[in-house]
């Protein structure tokens, strides 16, 4: 029995050691991806700021005619929600935090009688909402690990023209904002219409009086796709950095758990081996004592 238990424990230790190697490798890969993702966020920021500044300048000149392009709608008939999660798991609560937030938002709009169009980014969102029988209009995959600007363009194309035609009153995105290596936060951001905060970016300090051609409203409508693309791209980059950070933490924790499990199995194996050795010694001692007694009996 002891030898059988020892073999079982040896196999378990070997299996956990193999798992530990995998989780350790994934931890190191995720750690390297975090640095790249942070540099990509920093690299894209100047362009995002330039587009936001141009939009803010034009938004400051928009009057009542452009009310639908700016601010928050007072009454909602149709809303588009973009949920950004990962294509893969093994990243702790990263996916579930976003998906639960989207589900709560979905049910809140549903209770108000608002028509909801759900767009998802990442395979995990597709399976999550299919299980809950929530219809997903379009699912984008293969872009969460290393997002490209062309990925943001695809998502933007699915939204901007339908917003401009009046099919959507509001477009929101639910994603994870990368604040630091230790802090990531799920956020719901308004993409369209342009938030009032965009217009406020040029209100502080000296503000030039630009001459716009064409007029502010058609120019703002023309800038919407670029603003939407840069906003979505920024969200994808921050979500990617958050995903890699969450995966690095999860794999680090898994590696530590594997080490603890190996220690526990090794102690158990040593205990079993010690019991087997003790049993064998006692059997040898018992056999020797029986032989001694048998020899003594023969002499008598």
Residue pairs with C-beta under 8 A, 6 or more apart in sequence:
2 272
2 273
2 275
2 276
2 279
3 276
5 269
5 272
6 269
6 272
6 273
6 276
9 265
9 268
9 269
9 272
10 269
12 265
13 262
13 265
13 266
13 269
16 258
16 261
16 262
16 265
17 258
17 262
19 254
19 258
20 255
20 258
20 259
20 262
23 251
23 254
23 255
23 258
24 251
24 255
26 90
26 247
26 251
27 247
27 248
27 251
27 252
27 255
30 244
30 245
30 247
30 248
30 251
31 244
31 248
33 145
33 244
34 181
34 241
34 244
34 245
34 248
37 178
37 237
37 240
37 241
37 244
38 178
38 241
40 237
40 240
40 241
41 178
41 234
41 237
41 238
41 241
44 230
44 233
44 234
44 237
45 234
47 230
48 230
48 231
48 233
48 234
51 223
51 226
51 227
51 230
52 198
52 201
52 227
52 230
53 201
53 202
54 223
55 194
55 198
55 220
55 223
55 227
56 198
56 199
56 200
56 201
56 202
57 202
57 210
58 210
58 212
58 216
58 219
58 220
58 223
59 66
59 69
59 70
59 194
59 198
59 199
59 216
59 220
60 199
60 202
60 203
60 207
61 210
61 212
61 216
62 69
62 70
62 199
62 216
62 217
62 220
63 216
63 217
65 217
66 216
66 217
66 220
68 193
69 192
69 193
69 194
69 217
69 220
69 221
69 224
70 193
70 194
70 196
70 198
70 199
70 220
71 193
71 194
71 195
71 196
72 170
72 190
72 193
72 195
72 196
73 169
73 170
73 193
75 169
76 109
76 112
76 114
76 169
76 170
77 114
77 115
77 169
78 114
78 115
78 116
78 117
78 167
78 168
78 169
78 170
79 109
79 114
79 115
79 116
79 117
79 168
79 169
79 170
79 171
79 172
80 116
80 117
80 118
80 119
80 159
80 162
80 163
80 168
80 170
80 171
80 172
81 102
81 105
81 106
81 116
81 117
81 118
81 119
81 172
81 173
81 174
82 119
82 120
82 121
82 155
82 159
82 171
82 172
82 173
82 174
82 175
82 191
82 232
83 98
83 99
83 102
83 118
83 119
83 120
83 121
83 122
83 125
83 173
83 174
83 175
84 98
84 121
84 122
84 144
84 173
84 174
84 175
84 176
84 235
84 236
84 239
85 94
85 95
85 98
85 99
85 120
85 121
85 122
85 124
85 125
85 128
85 144
85 239
86 94
86 95
86 122
86 123
86 124
86 144
86 145
86 243
87 122
87 123
87 124
87 141
87 142
87 144
87 145
88 123
88 124
88 145
89 95
89 124
90 247
90 250
90 251
91 243
91 246
91 247
91 250
92 246
92 247
92 249
92 250
92 253
93 246
94 176
94 184
94 242
94 243
94 246
94 247
95 122
95 124
95 125
95 128
97 176
97 186
98 125
98 174
98 175
98 176
98 186
99 124
99 125
99 128
99 129
101 174
101 186
101 188
102 118
102 125
102 174
103 132
103 134
105 172
105 174
105 188
106 116
106 118
106 134
109 116
110 116
117 137
117 168
118 129
118 134
118 135
118 136
118 137
119 136
119 137
119 138
119 139
119 140
119 155
119 158
119 159
120 126
120 129
120 136
120 138
120 139
120 140
121 139
121 140
121 141
121 143
121 144
121 155
121 236
121 239
122 140
122 141
122 144
123 139
123 141
125 136
125 139
126 136
126 139
126 141
129 135
129 136
130 136
138 158
140 151
140 154
140 155
143 151
143 154
143 236
144 236
144 239
144 240
144 243
145 240
145 243
146 240
147 233
147 236
147 237
147 239
147 240
149 229
149 233
151 233
151 236
152 229
152 230
152 232
152 233
152 236
153 229
155 232
156 225
156 228
156 229
156 232
159 168
159 171
159 191
159 192
159 228
160 192
160 224
160 225
160 228
162 168
163 171
163 192
163 224
164 221
164 224
168 192
170 190
170 192
170 193
171 190
171 191
171 192
171 228
172 188
172 189
172 190
172 191
173 188
173 189
173 191
173 231
173 232
173 235
174 186
174 187
174 188
174 189
175 186
175 187
175 189
175 235
175 236
175 238
175 239
176 184
176 185
176 186
176 187
176 238
176 239
176 242
176 243
177 184
177 185
177 186
177 187
177 238
177 242
178 184
178 238
178 239
178 241
178 242
178 245
179 185
181 245
184 242
184 245
184 246
189 231
189 235
191 228
191 231
191 232
192 224
192 228
194 220
194 224
194 227
212 219
213 219
